[in-house]
Amino acid sequence: PSSPFMPRMVAVFLIHLFDRGQAVHARRTWYRSGMKRFHLIVALVFAALLTTACRDEAESRQAEFYVFGTLTGVTLWDVHEAESQRAFARLQETFQGMHRDWHAWQPGELTRVNEALAGGEEVATSEDIVELVRRSQELERLTGGRFNPAIGALIGLWGFHTSDYPIIGPPPERPEIEALLAGRPSTLDIRIDGLRLVSSNAAVQLDFGAVAKGYAIDIACAQLRELGIDNAIVNAGGDLRVIGSHGDRPWRIAVRAPGGGIVGSLETGRDEAIFTSGNYERFRQEETRRYPHILDPRTGWPVEDLASVTVIADEGLLADAAATALIVAGRSGWREVAQSLGLDQVLLIDGSGKVYLTGRMAGRIELLDGIESEIVEFATE
């Protein structure tokens, strides 16, 4: 078969989770190639030992879309050719629109909104951007400002409005960073009136790099369900959401350590999102010093306490934002943030490679022998 969506007898789909950098903040942003994450490898082994080509055609379909600055893969299970072609065509249109309208530095709807906010003007925009603002306000409150998509100007100052890494050169001058922080930009400065936005603070510049990927995947999964597709996995640069199952068994993913190698694997639930934020792949480098692309909105400087954070939640938007907020919170503050967000499935890896995980996450992941780990219990469990 010549169709690019024709399934193979056995398919292994490797997904690299990069980015999430941004901590809204400089991170993950699809368009910037995902600022974030330590790698996830999603191994999808389909239709092994199928007895006929006809049966093979009825079970698995795959498509890839280059959007969000990275490869976004969609795998459908138990779907026929005509259904899959309709679904992939719709997703292609949706992803392209998101990439165009939500981009933080290339001319589009979001840059138009940012121009209006900087000028103190009220601006009408799309339902999606309004929803991103609304949810960002909620998450900024819950995380104590560790998640704050209003720091787009700071991200730009660091040079992280790019898809080309590493960036070579010294960091911004400290007075430049402090000048932007003095403006105290916050999504809470934005007033929402229907589909209209206005900011009381001219320093607000929106960059949804730490949350847009999750929201986009949520929308994609909703569209698949509207088309009657109940079993699928959608990933964008390694951040993913699954719906349904892989035939008579769950989807299964393996998780790599930041420095390479595998730390363990787990089976996914029937509807959940798994996102990672990492500080080791996207960075600015000055001689031997690296400055990760995930910024702490409160200090204006990159975070370096943790190497990566993985979060499992029931929606991509929450998992996406939470992974960034937790890596910003660091070893001393991640429990507080996780509790505030109602999360109990979290895995962290520090610079030495030690794994810290919640009790519920420990009950799901199978760590490889020799991986140093510590279970951390907290109130939500």
C-alpha positions as CSV (number, residue, x, y, z in Angstrom):
1,P,0.0,0.0,0.0
2,S,1.3,3.5,-0.9
3,S,-0.9,5.6,1.4
4,P,1.2,7.5,4.1
5,F,-1.4,6.5,6.6
6,M,-1.3,2.8,5.9
7,P,-0.4,0.9,9.0
8,R,2.6,-1.3,9.3
9,M,2.5,-4.8,10.7
10,V,4.5,-3.6,13.7
11,A,5.1,0.1,14.3
12,V,7.2,1.7,16.9
13,F,6.7,5.4,17.3
14,L,9.5,7.3,19.1
15,I,8.6,10.6,20.6
16,H,11.1,13.0,22.0
17,L,9.8,15.3,24.6
18,F,11.7,18.5,24.4
19,D,10.7,21.6,25.6
20,R,8.3,22.7,27.6
21,G,10.5,25.1,28.3
22,Q,9.3,28.3,28.9
23,A,7.8,28.1,32.1
24,V,5.5,30.1,30.2
25,H,8.0,31.4,30.7
26,A,10.4,30.4,28.2
27,R,9.5,27.0,27.8
28,R,7.9,24.5,26.1
29,T,6.2,26.0,23.4
30,W,5.5,24.1,20.5
31,Y,6.4,26.8,18.3
32,R,9.7,27.2,19.9
33,S,10.0,23.5,19.6
34,G,8.6,22.8,22.7
35,M,10.6,24.2,25.3
36,K,10.7,21.6,27.6
37,R,10.9,18.3,28.6
38,F,13.0,15.3,29.2
39,H,12.3,12.7,26.6
40,L,9.4,10.4,26.5
41,I,9.5,7.5,24.1
42,V,6.0,6.3,23.2
43,A,6.3,2.8,22.0
44,L,3.2,1.9,20.1
45,V,3.3,-1.7,18.8
46,F,0.4,-2.2,16.5
47,A,-1.2,-5.2,15.1
48,A,1.6,-7.6,15.6
49,L,1.1,-11.0,13.9
50,L,-1.9,-9.8,12.0
51,T,-3.2,-12.6,9.9
52,T,-4.5,-10.6,6.9
53,A,-3.7,-7.3,5.2
54,C,-7.4,-6.5,5.3
55,R,-7.5,-6.8,9.1
56,D,-4.4,-4.7,9.3
57,E,-6.1,-1.9,7.4
58,A,-9.0,-1.8,9.7
59,E,-7.1,-1.4,12.9
60,S,-4.4,1.3,13.0
61,R,-3.8,4.6,11.3
62,Q,-1.0,7.1,11.8
63,A,-0.3,10.6,10.6
64,E,2.3,13.2,11.3
65,F,2.0,17.0,11.2
66,Y,4.8,19.5,11.5
67,V,3.2,22.1,13.7
68,F,4.1,23.9,17.0
69,G,7.7,23.9,15.8
70,T,7.9,20.1,16.2
71,L,6.6,16.8,14.9
72,T,3.1,16.1,16.1
73,G,1.9,12.5,15.7
74,V,-1.6,11.1,15.8
75,T,-2.3,7.4,16.0
76,L,-5.8,6.0,15.7
77,W,-6.9,2.5,16.6
78,D,-9.7,0.5,15.2
79,V,-10.5,3.0,12.5
80,H,-11.0,2.5,8.7
81,E,-9.2,4.3,6.0
82,A,-12.0,6.7,5.1
83,E,-12.6,7.7,8.7
84,S,-8.9,8.3,9.3
85,Q,-8.5,10.4,6.2
86,R,-11.4,12.7,7.3
87,A,-9.9,12.9,10.8
88,F,-6.4,13.7,9.7
89,A,-7.6,16.4,7.3
90,R,-9.6,18.1,10.0
91,L,-6.7,17.9,12.5
92,Q,-4.3,19.3,9.9
93,E,-6.5,22.4,9.4
94,T,-7.0,22.8,13.2
95,F,-3.2,22.5,14.0
96,Q,-2.3,25.0,11.2
97,G,-4.8,27.5,12.5
98,M,-3.5,27.2,16.1
99,H,0.1,27.5,15.0
100,R,-0.7,30.7,13.1
101,D,-3.0,32.3,15.6
102,W,-1.2,31.4,18.9
103,H,2.3,32.2,17.8
104,A,4.1,34.5,20.2
105,W,6.6,36.2,17.9
106,Q,5.5,35.6,14.3
107,P,2.8,38.0,13.0
108,G,-0.6,36.6,13.7
109,E,-3.6,36.9,16.0
110,L,-1.6,36.7,19.3
111,T,0.9,39.3,18.2
112,R,-2.0,41.6,17.2
113,V,-3.5,41.1,20.7
114,N,-0.2,41.9,22.3
115,E,0.1,45.1,20.4
116,A,-3.3,46.2,21.6
117,L,-2.6,45.2,25.2
118,A,0.7,47.2,25.2
119,G,-1.2,50.2,24.0
120,G,-3.9,49.9,26.6
121,E,-6.5,49.3,23.9
122,E,-9.4,46.9,24.1
123,V,-9.2,44.1,21.5
124,A,-11.6,41.5,20.1
125,T,-10.1,38.1,19.6
126,S,-10.9,34.4,19.2
127,E,-12.6,32.1,21.6
128,D,-9.5,30.0,21.9
129,I,-7.3,32.9,23.0
130,V,-9.9,34.2,25.4
131,E,-10.1,30.7,26.9
132,L,-6.3,30.5,27.2
133,V,-6.3,33.8,29.0
134,R,-9.1,32.7,31.4
135,R,-7.4,29.4,32.2
136,S,-4.0,31.0,32.6
137,Q,-5.4,33.5,35.1
138,E,-6.8,30.6,37.2
139,L,-3.5,28.7,37.0
140,E,-1.4,31.8,37.8
141,R,-3.4,32.2,41.0
142,L,-3.1,28.5,42.0
143,T,0.6,28.4,41.4
144,G,1.5,31.6,43.1
145,G,2.8,33.2,39.9
146,R,5.1,30.3,39.0
147,F,3.1,29.9,35.9
148,N,2.6,33.3,34.2
149,P,2.1,33.6,30.4
150,A,2.2,37.4,30.7
151,I,6.1,37.5,30.6
152,G,6.4,37.3,26.9
153,A,8.7,40.4,26.8
154,L,11.1,38.7,29.3
155,I,11.1,35.5,27.2
156,G,12.0,37.6,24.2
157,L,14.7,39.5,26.0
158,W,16.4,36.1,26.7
159,G,16.3,35.3,23.0
160,F,13.9,32.4,23.6
161,H,11.5,33.5,20.9
162,T,13.1,31.1,18.5
163,S,13.0,27.6,17.3
164,D,16.8,27.4,16.8
165,Y,18.8,26.2,19.7
166,P,21.3,26.4,21.3
167,I,21.5,30.2,21.5
168,I,25.2,31.3,21.8
169,G,26.1,34.4,23.8
170,P,25.8,36.0,27.2
171,P,22.6,36.4,29.0
172,P,20.7,39.8,29.1
173,E,22.1,42.4,31.4
174,R,20.7,42.3,34.9
175,P,19.3,45.8,34.7
176,E,17.4,44.9,31.6
177,I,15.8,41.9,33.4
178,E,15.0,44.0,36.5
179,A,13.4,46.7,34.3
180,L,10.9,44.2,32.9
181,L,10.2,42.6,36.3
182,A,9.5,46.1,37.6
183,G,6.5,46.2,35.3
184,R,5.0,43.2,37.2
185,P,3.2,41.7,34.2
186,S,0.5,39.3,35.1
187,T,-2.4,37.7,33.3
188,L,-4.5,39.0,36.2
189,D,-4.0,42.5,34.8
190,I,-6.3,41.4,31.8
191,R,-10.0,42.0,31.9
192,I,-12.2,39.7,29.9
193,D,-15.5,41.0,28.5
194,G,-17.0,38.3,26.2
195,L,-14.5,38.0,23.4
196,R,-12.8,41.3,24.2
197,L,-9.6,41.8,26.2
198,V,-8.0,44.8,27.8
199,S,-5.0,45.1,30.1
200,S,-4.5,47.6,32.9
201,N,-0.7,47.0,32.6
202,A,1.2,47.8,29.4
203,A,4.0,45.4,30.4
204,V,1.7,42.4,29.7
205,Q,2.8,40.4,26.7
206,L,1.3,37.0,26.3
207,D,3.3,33.9,25.4
208,F,1.3,30.7,25.8
209,G,4.3,28.4,25.1
210,A,3.8,26.6,28.4
211,V,0.2,25.8,28.0
212,A,-0.9,26.1,24.3
213,K,0.4,22.6,23.4
214,G,-1.7,21.0,26.1
215,Y,-4.8,23.0,25.1
216,A,-4.2,22.1,21.4
217,I,-4.0,18.4,22.2
218,D,-7.2,18.6,24.2
219,I,-9.0,20.2,21.3
220,A,-7.6,17.6,18.9
221,C,-8.9,14.8,21.2
222,A,-12.3,16.4,21.4
223,Q,-12.5,16.7,17.6
224,L,-11.6,13.0,17.2
225,R,-14.4,12.1,19.6
226,E,-16.8,14.3,17.6
227,L,-15.9,12.2,14.6
228,G,-16.7,9.0,16.5
229,I,-13.1,8.0,17.1
230,D,-12.7,6.7,20.7
231,N,-9.2,5.2,20.7
232,A,-6.2,7.5,19.9
233,I,-3.0,9.0,21.0
234,V,-2.0,12.6,20.1
235,N,1.5,13.8,20.9
236,A,3.3,17.0,20.2
237,G,7.0,16.7,20.6
238,G,6.6,14.1,23.3
239,D,3.8,15.7,25.3
240,L,0.7,13.6,24.8
241,R,-2.9,12.7,25.6
242,V,-4.5,9.3,25.1
243,I,-8.1,8.4,24.8
244,G,-9.4,4.9,24.9
245,S,-7.0,2.0,24.5
246,H,-4.7,0.2,22.1
247,G,-7.0,-2.7,21.2
248,D,-7.4,-5.0,24.2
249,R,-4.6,-3.4,26.2
250,P,-3.6,0.1,27.4
251,W,-1.1,2.4,25.6
252,R,2.3,2.1,27.2
253,I,5.0,4.6,27.3
254,A,8.7,4.5,28.4
255,V,10.4,7.5,30.1
256,R,14.0,8.4,29.5
257,A,16.3,10.0,32.0
258,P,17.4,13.6,31.0
259,G,20.9,12.5,30.3
260,G,19.8,9.6,28.2
261,G,18.7,6.1,29.0
262,I,15.4,4.8,30.4
263,V,14.2,5.4,33.9
264,G,11.0,3.3,33.6
265,S,7.7,2.8,31.8
266,L,4.0,2.9,32.6
267,E,0.6,2.1,31.1
268,T,-1.7,4.9,30.4
269,G,-5.3,5.3,31.6
270,R,-8.2,5.5,29.1
271,D,-8.2,9.3,29.1
272,E,-5.3,11.2,30.5
273,A,-2.4,13.5,29.5
274,I,1.3,13.1,30.3
275,F,3.5,16.1,30.0
276,T,7.1,16.8,30.9
277,S,9.1,20.0,31.4
278,G,12.9,19.8,31.3
279,N,15.6,22.4,31.6
280,Y,18.4,20.6,29.6
281,E,17.6,20.7,25.9
282,R,16.7,24.3,25.0
283,F,19.2,26.8,26.4
284,R,21.5,29.8,25.9
285,Q,25.2,29.1,26.2
286,E,28.0,31.4,27.1
287,E,31.3,29.5,26.9
288,T,30.8,26.6,29.4
289,R,27.7,28.1,31.2
290,R,24.3,27.1,30.1
291,Y,21.1,29.0,30.8
292,P,18.0,26.8,30.4
293,H,15.0,28.3,28.6
294,I,12.6,27.8,31.4
295,L,12.3,31.1,33.3
296,D,11.1,31.8,36.8
297,P,8.6,34.6,36.3
298,R,9.3,36.0,39.7
299,T,13.1,36.4,39.3
300,G,13.4,36.6,35.5
301,W,16.2,34.0,35.5
302,P,16.3,30.4,34.3
303,V,15.5,27.6,36.7
304,E,18.2,24.9,37.4
305,D,17.1,23.1,40.5
306,L,15.4,20.2,38.8
307,A,16.3,18.5,35.5
308,S,12.8,17.5,34.6
309,V,9.2,17.1,35.9
310,T,6.5,14.8,34.5
311,V,2.9,15.2,35.3
312,I,-0.2,13.0,34.7
313,A,-3.5,14.8,34.7
314,D,-6.9,14.4,33.1
315,E,-6.4,17.2,30.5
316,G,-3.5,18.4,28.5
317,L,-3.8,22.0,29.4
318,L,-3.5,21.3,33.1
319,A,-0.6,18.8,32.7
320,D,1.3,21.2,30.4
321,A,1.1,24.2,32.7
322,A,1.6,22.2,35.8
323,A,4.9,20.6,34.6
324,T,6.3,24.0,34.0
325,A,5.0,25.4,37.3
326,L,6.5,22.5,39.3
327,I,9.9,22.7,37.7
328,V,9.9,26.5,38.5
329,A,8.9,25.7,42.1
330,G,11.9,23.4,42.5
331,R,12.6,20.8,45.2
332,S,11.4,23.1,48.0
333,G,8.1,24.2,46.5
334,W,6.8,21.6,44.2
335,R,4.6,19.8,46.8
336,E,2.8,23.0,47.6
337,V,2.1,23.7,43.9
338,A,1.0,20.1,43.2
339,Q,-1.4,20.2,46.1
340,S,-2.9,23.5,45.0
341,L,-3.5,22.1,41.5
342,G,-4.9,18.8,42.9
343,L,-2.2,16.7,41.3
344,D,-1.1,13.4,42.8
345,Q,0.8,11.8,39.9
346,V,4.2,13.6,39.7
347,L,7.7,12.5,38.9
348,L,10.8,14.7,39.3
349,I,14.4,14.1,38.4
350,D,17.1,16.2,39.9
351,G,20.5,17.1,38.5
352,S,22.1,13.9,39.8
353,G,19.5,11.7,38.2
354,K,17.7,10.8,41.4
355,V,13.9,10.3,40.9
356,Y,11.3,11.7,43.3
357,L,7.7,10.6,42.9
358,T,4.4,10.7,44.6
359,G,2.9,7.6,46.0
360,R,0.3,7.3,43.3
361,M,2.9,7.7,40.5
362,A,5.1,5.1,42.2
363,G,2.2,2.7,42.0
364,R,2.0,3.1,38.3
365,I,5.6,3.4,36.9
366,E,8.0,0.5,36.7
367,L,11.4,1.9,37.4
368,L,14.4,0.1,36.1
369,D,16.8,-1.6,38.5
370,G,19.4,0.7,39.8
371,I,17.4,3.9,39.5
372,E,17.7,5.8,42.8
373,S,14.3,7.0,43.9
374,E,12.4,8.4,46.8
375,I,8.6,8.3,47.3
376,V,7.2,11.6,48.6
377,E,3.8,11.6,50.2
378,F,1.7,14.6,50.6
379,A,-1.9,15.7,51.6
380,T,-3.7,15.1,48.4
381,E,-2.9,11.4,48.7
